[in-house]
């Protein structure tokens, strides 16, 4: 991705007039997730490593729980120069539709497959999809396989989803996925999820186990079904105006540290997932699903225009090649 960065991003950055450098650059990074979440852990690690790699040159400031504004507004602000950076997941697909490749269910078998994808030509295609958006992809970090929670019953087969109001991100692909599986998909911003579950306006939601834990969703949910229906990474994205304000060497360091941290986040996520699910089993009923039944029910989505037309047949083909899928 470093070679791609040099060739693809250089033109966009050169077109912007660098601001006068201050003695110490300030980097503000937004996340929709709360303190203590995996995103917070990753950003704290990034802060430590980046400030150590560029001592006295940059002050990393982390803002959790959308302190800097709604996630969609922050992402728009990256291109406008009102925000610096964001660690985001599902919301990015509204800007770069190629990232919706991660909405195809049961595509990535494990984290090793995600890392292979990121290092492949398919990963470069995904990064190129940010061109013209005013933002640049620095790295893909872990997030985890998503699980289904709800307050009505354990989900074992797709039939168990019938009629349940399941919150999804504001993603057409995730909405169609859950509607296809029989649920009543209900898009909501993440910040509204806990109260909606508490008030009973939705029955359930889908997120990695770590989010269920750190956002305390187990307090308002009775069941967690280990569906592993999609893997979605987090995308560390920077605004082009902010990058243009940095000294070129510092800008390179900002990217290099983000890339170097990637493998660590996946290792941390693998270990933490296992520990978190075990701990959650004391707070919420945990069950396995009928994997074959869900896989079969999801098969039509691979031919759906909602996925193919948005992601791009070329992106899907390149991803299958990267993963060794016929």
N, C-alpha and C positions, 0 to 999 in steps of 0.2 A: 504493500500500500504506500510505502515511502516513495517509490519511483513514480507511482501514479500521482502522489501529492505534488511532487516536483513539476510534473508535466501539466497536469490538469489545473491545479490551483494557482500556478504562477501567473497565468494570464488574468485571472479574476482579481488577484491581489495587486498586481502591477497597475491595474486600471484605477485603483483607489489611491488617494494621496495620503501618505502616512502622517499621522499626527506627530507633533513634537514630543519626543520621548521624555518622560519624567524620570526622576531619579529611581523610582521604583514603580513598576507597572502593577496595577490592581486587576485581579481576575475574579469576577463574581460568577459563580456557577449555581444555577437553579435546579431543583428537583422537586417533583410533586410528592415524593414519598417522605415519611417522617424521619426524625432523628432515630438512630438505632436500627434503621432498615439496612438492607444490603447496599443500597445506593449510597447511604451515608457512610458506611464502612469503606466503600470504594473511593469516595470523594476525599475522605480523610487521609487515606493512603496516598492518593494522588497529590494532595496538598503537601504531605510530608516529603514525598519523593521529588516533586517539582521544585519546591523551595530549597531542597538540599542540592539539586542539580544546578540551580541558578541562585546561589546565595545572595541575598540583598537586592536581587533584580525584580522579584515578583512577589506579590502578596495575594495568596489565594484565599478567597472568602466564599464560604459555602452557605447556601440558603435552602433549607429544606421546607417541605410542606407548602410549596408554591408561595413562599414569602415574597418573591419578587413579582407575583401576579399569576393569573391562570396560565397553565402550561402552554396552551395554544397562543396566548398573547405574547408570552416570552419568546416562543419560537419565531413568531412574526417579528418581534423586536430585534432578533439577532441580525436580520438583514437591514433593519432600519438604523442600527447602531445604538439603540436604547438599552440593549442587553448584551452581555459578553458571551455566555455559554450556557448550555443546558444538558443535563443527563436525562434523556427522555426515552420512552419506549413506543407504545402504540400510537401516540399523537404524531409521531414523525411520518407515518404513512400518509397523512393528509398533505404533506409537502413533497415527499419523495415516494411515489407509488411503488417503486421497486422494493422498498422495505416490506411491503405487504407479502412478499415471498414467505415471510415467517408466519403468516396467517394460514398457510396451507396446512391442514391438520396431518399429524403423523408423518411429517417430511423428514425431520431431523431425529435420528435414533438416540443420540446422546451428545454431550458437550464436545466430544472429539470431532464429531461431524460438523458442528457449528464452527469450530476453529479451522477445520479443513476448508470449509466454505469461505471463511473470511480471508484466507490466504490464497484463494483461487481466482481465476479470471472472473468468476461470478461475483466474488466479493468486490473486485474492482468495478464491475458494472454497477453494483449497488451504490458504491461511493460516487460514481459519475452521475448518478441520478439526482444528486444535490446541486448540480450545476444550474446556475440561474436562480437559485432560491435565496441567495445572499448568505448562505451558511455552508460550512465545510465539515465533513465527517473526520474526526480525529481518530476515533477508535470504536470498536464494538466491545463492550464488556458484558459480563454475565448478567442474567436476570433470573432465568430458571424456567422449568416446564410448568405450565399453568394447570391448576387444579380447580375443580368445581366445588363450591360450598353452597349450602342452602339450609332452609329452616323447616323443610317439609318431610323429606325422606332421603335415604341413601340413594345415590345414583349408581346403578350397576349396568343397566342397558340404556340405550337412547330412549326407550319407551318411558323410563322413569323421569325424563325431562318434560314430558307432555304437560303443557299448561303452566309450567313454572315461569315466573318472571325473573329472568337472569340478567343481571347488569353486565353489559359489555362496554369496552371503550367505544369512542365515537369513530368506529371503523366499519365501513360497509361490509368488509369481508367477514369480520367477527360476527356481525349481526346476521349475515346470511348463514354462517356456519351454525349458529345456535338455533336459528329458525328451521334450518334443514334437519337438525337433530331433534326437533319437536318442541323446543322451548319457545317462550315469548321473549325474544331478545329486547333488552331495554338499555339503550346507550345513555351513559351518564359520565360526567367528569369524575375522576377518582375522589376528589375532595367531598363529593356528595354521597359516596357509597355508604359509609358507616351510618349516617343518620337515616338514609333510605331503608337500610336493613333494619335499623332499630324501630322505625315507624311502621314497618311492614308494607311499604309501598313497592318494594321488590322482595322476591323470595330468596334470591341468592346472587352470587357473583363468581367470577373466575379470575384467579391470580396465582402467582407462585406461592408456595407454602410460607416463604419468609415474609411475604406481604400480609398473609393471613395472621401471622404471629405479631409482627411489629406494629401493624395498624389495628391490632386487637379485634379483628373481625370475629374471632372465636367467641367474643362476648355476646354477639348478636346472631350467631349461626350455630346450628346443631349438628351438621354433618359436613365432612370433607371427603370428597370422592377423588381418588388419585387417578385422574383421567389422562394427565400428560398430553392433552390434546394438541397443544402447540408449544414450541419453544420460541420465546421472544427475547432477544438480547436488549441491552440498553445501548443507546447511541450517544456518545459524547460529541456534541456538535458545537462549533464556534461560529460567531458572526464574522463575516468577511471584514466589515468596518473595524471590528476590534482587532482582528489579526493584522490588518494593515497598519495599526497604530504601534505594533510591536517592532522592536529591533529584529532584523532577520534571524540572527543567531538565537535569540530568545524564542522567537516563533518556532524555530526548528526544535528547540528543546521542549517546548510545550507539547508538540506532536510526538516527539520521540518517547517522552516519559509516558504519555497516554498509551502508546503502542506497547511499550515494555510492560506496562501494568496489566495488559489484557489477559495473558496466560494466568497470572496470579488470581485474577477475579474468577476465572473458570474453576480453578482448583479450590478456591475458597467456597464457591457456590456448590460444588459437588459435595464437599464435606458437610457444609452447613445444611443443605437440603435434608440429608439423612438424619442429622441431629434434630433439626426443627420438626420434621414430621413425627419423630419419636416423642418429642416433648409435647407436641400438640395433641397427641393421642390421649393425654390426660385431661384435655380441655374441651375436646370436640370428638365426636364419633368419626373414625377414619375407616374407609373401606376401599378395596380394590374394585376395578371396573371389568366388564367383559370387553377386553381389548379388541377382539375380532369383530364383535358386533358394532362397536364404534367406528372401527376402520372401514367396515363395509358401508355403514350409513353415511360416512364422510366422502366416499369415493366420487359421487357426482360433482363435488365441489372442484375437482381437478379439471373439469370440463366447463365449469360455469363461467359465463362472460364476466361476472362480477370479479372473478379472480384473474382469468386469463387476459381480459382486455385491460385491466388495471396494471397488473404486474408486468405483463408482456410475455408472449410465448417464448421470446428469446431468453428472457431472464429465467423462466422456468426451465427451459432446456439446458441452459448453462449451469443451473443449480443441480439438476439431476446428473449432469456430467461430472461436476465436482464431487458429488456424493456417491458416484458409481451406481446410479439407479438407471435401469433400462427404460 
